[in-house]
Amino acid sequence: MASEEEGAEIAYGAEECYRRIVKLMQDLGFPRGLLPLKEIEEFGYVCRTGFAWMKQKTPYQHYFTETKTLVRYGIEVTAYMEKGRMKNISGVKSKQLFLWVPAVEMSIINGNKIDFKSPVGIGKSYPLTAFMTDEEKQMYMEKTNE
């Protein structure tokens, strides 16, 4: 991975990493709640290629109540990020019935849905609001009601 990290801006420590991840997610059009990682030790981003990585102390599981989905984030999560799309994702799996299925791509569709794809191309779409913080939802609702 050393060559992928060349030219990266790297942050250390939970607060600084979280701040940078939130800013990147917002800049690329993703809701802040999509990567609810805890105890992040390192975050890196290569602006030229869009390659990003997040390292945390231990794996983390998060239950998204609106989608009724349990998601496991590994110690290291990587992706190539661009406006409205993350691809070649590693370190993220969701529980589907009795299996853990890796998510390898996420895309924003029509500004109101997010589409997740597995390595075999099978996917699921959910409302974008399912991954928004309460503050984001309120702003989104105000904007769509104008």
ZIPE-V631048 format. One record per pair of residues at least 6 apart in sequence whose ideal C-beta (glycine too) atoms are under 7 Angstrom apart, sorted by the first residue. I is the first residue (numbers start at 1). J is the second residue. Records with the same first field share a line. If there is no record, write none. Layout:
BEGIN
I = J  J
END
This chain:
BEGIN
4 = 51
5 = 44  46
7 = 46  48
8 = 44  45  46
9 = 44  45
10 = 42  44
11 = 17  20  43
12 = 41  42
14 = 39  40
17 = 40  42  43  54
18 = 40
20 = 43
21 = 35  43  54
22 = 32
24 = 45  52  81
25 = 32  34  35
26 = 32
28 = 81  82  83  84
29 = 83  84  108
31 = 128  131  132  136
32 = 133  136
33 = 131  132  133
34 = 131
36 = 62
37 = 54  56  60  73
38 = 56  60
39 = 56  57  58
40 = 54  56
41 = 55  56  57
42 = 55
43 = 54
44 = 52  53
45 = 52
49 = 80
50 = 80  81  82
51 = 80
52 = 78  79  81
53 = 76  77  78
54 = 77
55 = 75  76
56 = 75
58 = 75
59 = 72  73  74  75
60 = 73
61 = 70  71  72
62 = 71
63 = 70
64 = 71  130  131
66 = 130
67 = 126  130
69 = 94
70 = 94  95
71 = 92  94
72 = 93  100
73 = 91  92
74 = 91
76 = 91
77 = 90  91  92
78 = 90  91
79 = 86  87  88  89
80 = 87  88
84 = 107  108
85 = 107
86 = 105  106
87 = 105
88 = 104
89 = 103  104  105  106
92 = 102  103
93 = 100  101  102  103
94 = 101  103
101 = 118
102 = 118  119
103 = 116  118
104 = 117  118  119
105 = 117
106 = 114  116
107 = 115
108 = 114  128
109 = 115  125
112 = 127  128
113 = 125  126  127  128
114 = 125  126  128  131
115 = 123  125
116 = 123  124
117 = 123
129 = 137  140
132 = 140
END
